[in-house]
Amino acid sequence: MARDLTSKADGFAGAVLADIDWSQPWFAPWRELGESTARQALQQQSVAEALNENTHTAKREDSAGSGDIASVASVNTTRAGLALGDANAVKFVPQSALPEGQAYEDFIFKTAQVPTRDGLHDFFNGLCWQRFPLAKRRLNQLQAAEINTQGVRATRGPVRDALTLFDENVVLMHAPDAVWAALQTRDWLKLFVDLRAQWQHVHLVLFGHALLEKLVTPYKSITAHVYRVDNNVNPHDEAALDAWLVQDLQPAKLATKPYEPLPVLGVPGWCVDNAERAYYEDTNVFRPKREISS
């Protein structure tokens, strides 16, 4: 495993960042952004400061922004609070900045500040804010709207629950119809064995920061919530994907929990063992779809 980062600092909760193996295939899209930020966090002993420095660097390198971001910059900007637009508007602050009793999402919406602990979970959350700023703002706006109308209750309700699942555990999938249909029916052998050649046309984006955290120490049963990307979207154009998510993430759709389960180490090439059919015959992980009784 790659371990070229600064050695762990005694007493620093974020020292676990040195355990990230950036050579793993699921971290490949995050490596350019994440490895240097992790190194800086280990040196400064602050995840928030490293994320902020990375944000400032991005501003200097691309102050104009992209046309795709600009095209949706006006969405929902008339409301008070955190608005879409400037891709680097949020600031990362220590967790202690969050006032006691104030909801985390509400604080971000009202202050454009993201409370950040030193550790894997908030590190990956910060990276996602930087890689998909518009989608993260959209999720935050919807959370804040739900809190404003429903308050903070013991149960989140269907929309807030779906938003939390998206933020924490979603994989975005752009895939041929046959692959998506097999996933929907949980036909794992068809999905991963019969249609294995089709996976060269599948594009996955690991969005959920809790999912990324779990994959630092991978195990077979790690399961993501898959959200399908429209076939008309170019998944390799991340600014366009980010902009599409702003439009697609609507409360009515989210309330239906439009997700499909995916044991992520079943992705071809993501685990040596999954080259064998028997890997997918483990029904403790690759479970058949439950029949809904009438």
Secondary structure by P-SEA (a helix, b strand, c coil): ccccccccccccccccccccccccccccccccccaaaaaaaaaaccaaaaaaaaaaaaaaacccccaaaaaacccccccccccccccccbbbbccccccccccaaaaaaacccccccccaaaaaaaaaaaacaaaaaaaaaaaaaaaaaccccccccaaaaaaaaaacbbbbbbccaaaaaaaaaccccccccccccccccbbbbbccaaaaaaaccccccbbbbbbbccccccccaaaaaaaaaaaaccaaaaaaccbbbbcccccccccccccccccccccccccccccccc
